[in-house]
Amino acid sequence: MKFIDDGTAGAVMHPSRFKILQLLRQSKEPLFVEQISKELHIHPRMVSHHLDVLQELGLVESRYEVVNLNGSKRGVAVRMCFATPKVDEVLRQIRESVG
């Protein structure tokens, strides 16, 4: 099993990373760190850390966009993230290896 053997599955099964991936998979649009943080009650710095790990593994992609938050007239750059198709393949392999 490719992803089981290379450590990707272990990274995915970390509880916070698994929750982040599930949230991103269910979302119809990319989410930014603060949205993920508020939804999952995980500190934004930890969300960023987990996203970095997931991105390095090719499970998440991100881009920076300027958005107006809370009615502000001034734009703020945020990291917009979304799950890649690789997540579904890794989860499929995990399910198959478990039983």
N, C-alpha and C positions, 0 to 999 in steps of 0.2 A: 504494500500500500504506500504509494508515493508520499502523500501528505502525513500519514501516520508515522512513517519512518523518519521524515526530515524534521520533526519537531513542531510542525505547523499545527497539528491537532492539539498538542499540549498547550500551545499558546492560545488557541481558540477556546479551550476548556477552562481557562482562567475565568472565574465567575464574573468579574467586571467586564472583561473583554467579550465574553459570551453575551452578556446583556446588551452591550454596545452594538455588537453585530446584529442581534435580533432586532433592536430598535431601528437600525439603519436599513435592514432588509424589509421591515414592515412599512417604512416611510416611503411615500410616493415621490418625495423630493429630498435633495441633500439637506442635512442638518448641520448646524454649527455647534461648536463646543459648548456654549452656554445652554443651548436647547437640550443637548444630550445630558449635560450636568444636572439641569433642573428636573428633567424627566426621570432620571435614574438615581438621583440623590448621591452623586459622586462628585467630589471636588473637581472643578475645571482643570486644575493642573494634572490630576490623575487621569482625567478623560484625555487630555492632550498626550500624556505619556502612553496610554494604552492605544490611542490612535496611531502614534508613531510606530509602535511595535506592529500593529496590524497593517499599516501601510508598508512597512519594510517587508512583510510577508506577502504583499500583493493582495490582501483581503479587503483593503480600504483604499480608495483614491480620494484626494482632496484638492481643492483649489481655493484661492482667496478671492473674495468678492467684497465690494463696498456696499454696505446696506445702511439704511436709516433705522435705528433702533429706538423704540419708545417715543416715537414722534419727533425725534431729534432732526434738526435741519442739516446737521453735519454728519456725513457718512463715516462709518467705522469699518475697517477691514476685518472680516471674519473668515475663519477656515471652514469652508463648506465640505462636508464629508459624505460619502456614499459607499455602500458595500459593492464589491466586484462580484462577477459570476463565480469566481474561485471559491467564495464562501459556500455556495451550495454544493460544490464538488467535495470540499473538505468535510462538510457535515454529512454528506452521503457516505463517504468513506468511514467516518466515525460510526455511523449507525450500522454499517455492514460489519465492522470489526467487533462491535459489541454483541451483535447477535442477530 
